[in-house]
Amino acid sequence: MTESTKTALVLHLASGGEPLVYALSEEGATALAARLQTLMTSGGVDAPLLADESKVTINFAHVATAHFEEAPSNRVYGSANKGPHGFAR
């Protein structure tokens, strides 16, 4: 698996619970990867481009950990292949 295939942003919130997974566009993943460390350390806010061409605003002050991985086949926000409630099938 190469870095270019890792377009799913996985956010583990400081408050706990299930992680949030967003399907980023290639452009969005590349742009965010360059800034992720700075956003995490500063608690900044960013709005990456998702695979379905929408954006999500993320306040990294509430994120405990964040990483990229290969997009899973389900439970992904922003996927171009949406199912009910915005999740990919």
N, C-alpha and C positions, 0 to 999 in steps of 0.2 A: 504494500500500500504506500503510495507516495503522498507527499504533503498536499498536492493538488487535488487529491480525491477526498481530503478531509474538509468537507464543507459544512458539517454539522457542528454548531456551537452548542456546547453543553454547559449549562450554568447550574451550579449548586448554590442555592441561596443561604445566607447566613442564618435565616430563621428555620432552616431544615426542610424536610419534606422531599418529595420526588424532584429530581433535577428537571429543569426546563431545557428542551432541545429545539433549536431553531435550524431550519435548512437555509443556509446562506447561498446566495449566488456565488459563482466563482470570483466575480469582482468584489463582492462584499466580504468574502472570506479572506481574500488577498489583502484588502485594505485594512480589515480589522486585525489580522495577524500581526501587521506591522505596529499596531497601537495597543494590543491587548495588555502587555505588561505595564505600560504607562497607565492605562485606564484602571487596571486592578490596583496598582499602588497609590494612585491619586484619588480613587473613588469617583472617577469622571463619568460623564454621560455620553452615550453614543447611539446612533441610529443606523445600524448596518442594513444593507440591501438584502432582502430575502430572495429565495429561488422563485417565488411567485410574483416578484417585482414590487412587493410591498416593503415597508420598513417597520422595524420595531424599535422603540426607544428603551434603552437599558441603562439603569442607574447602577453602575458597578460598585457603589458604596454598599449595596445590599447583597453583593455576590461574594461568597466565601472562596470558591474556586471556579475557574473557567478553563475549558480546553476544547480543542477541535478533535473530531473523530469522523470516521466514515459515516455517512448518513444511514441511520437505521431505517427499516422498512415501515415502521409505524410510530405513532405518538411523536410526530414532528410538526411543529408550527412553521408556517410559511412555505410548505412544500408546494411545488407546482402541481403535484398530484393529490389534491385535497380530497379528503373524505368528509364525513360529517364533523361539524364543530372545528374545522380548520386543521384536523390531524390528517396526516398522510395515511393511506391504506397500505 
